[in-house]
């Protein structure tokens, strides 16, 4: 009861109960770029006073310096989240929905400002950043509603003197480690589900993109989300591993959700095993993109442009291995090349008309460069691009290589860059064998107008998600996640809340 009164005063302060329609923002995006982390409702520096630089990948300009927190700061955040959980878990789903809804409305109101922050720190074209904001906010909107539908069960008891009920409880403090490729949406996808379930959060955003996380914290404060419920701990790469270890092993943390590389995911999985923590992992993919002879080629080309070049190829569900059936191979390749040359405009994502930004950092640029070079050395053939872009900096040319085999580095590994790697195939069986010959199993795509084939291939592709005649499968309502080494658990949809709740079985005995 005490907590309900407290929440109501937050609500009054933040005019939550008025629920006015969102207005377009008149503020400047930079007013959301605090050079601070956010712990227990306060914008704070690192205890050590240390900071790290954040630069714009489009031109390497310094955007600012954010707190380089270490384990002592992370512990303060965990303590705050743990304390806040003691009251937040007792609020009603409806009360949580009201503040989450307010958070969503503020994200909508300041969408363009937060999108500009995404572009500045990740290099993503502004139109894509606005798309990410719509996508990211839609998780908050969805979970504000879904939280009200976390219901239990009353089951048939085997005994007349017993009643058996299952209720669902929030797990507690949820830790989140997020990547740079979707600096907003990868946080909201996790945090909104956790908070709607009654959990509190400690978020460790990627070192390349901390400002989007801080902007979300600012709006969470404005929305009246109570202190300690949503915390952001910023750190440089140097402190990430130690903070990660603390988040995985602290007895006050109930679960961890991670999106990032498979190597780091495996490490965190091991660390979480010590305390048998709940874990959700969204790791790397190596998506097959199959175009069958019966495909509508214009749909397939558009699908490939979306699935390959969104975020300059830096998404875990990017099409990685492009398999094309022999009869339509030449035509398809010609169309892809033509479309790339016509549609792709390389540059700073903040400039009008740009559709293709830089890679995120030097290490990503080196990785793409080396993968292409070693693929060509091992027998693949270059059709377009294949080198650093003349703009210099972190730009890499939109590239096509063909004659890729299973051992070709660009085929065997997730590229995370703008490289179309082609392979010709003859039969459906051959395409499926190639597609499934990997330890990854995140997304897969295929294009076919043959209904029986669609059904067969959809079932046989060994991936957690399948785009059928579609290259854009992400939506808050979709159930996102992988199999094999691509991850555990699902995010988005009502299933996204499962990670943050547990069943408690109540057995009422001795009933007359
Ligand atoms: P990438 O190589 O694409 O940057 P990472 O998996 O290294 O992907 O990074 C994803 C997130 O994981 C970032 O927030 C990063 O700081 C964090 N991270 C990196 N290494 C570790 C680690 N050893 N333990 C915990 N978190 C880590």
Boltz pocket constraint, residues with backbone or C-beta under 6 A from the ligand:
constraints:
  - pocket:
      binder: B
      contacts: [[A, 177], [A, 178], [A, 179], [A, 180], [A, 204], [A, 205], [A, 206], [A, 207], [A, 235], [A, 236], [A, 237], [A, 240], [A, 241], [A, 242], [A, 243], [A, 244], [A, 245], [A, 259], [A, 260], [A, 261], [A, 262], [A, 264], [A, 265], [A, 267], [A, 268]]
      max_distance: 6.0
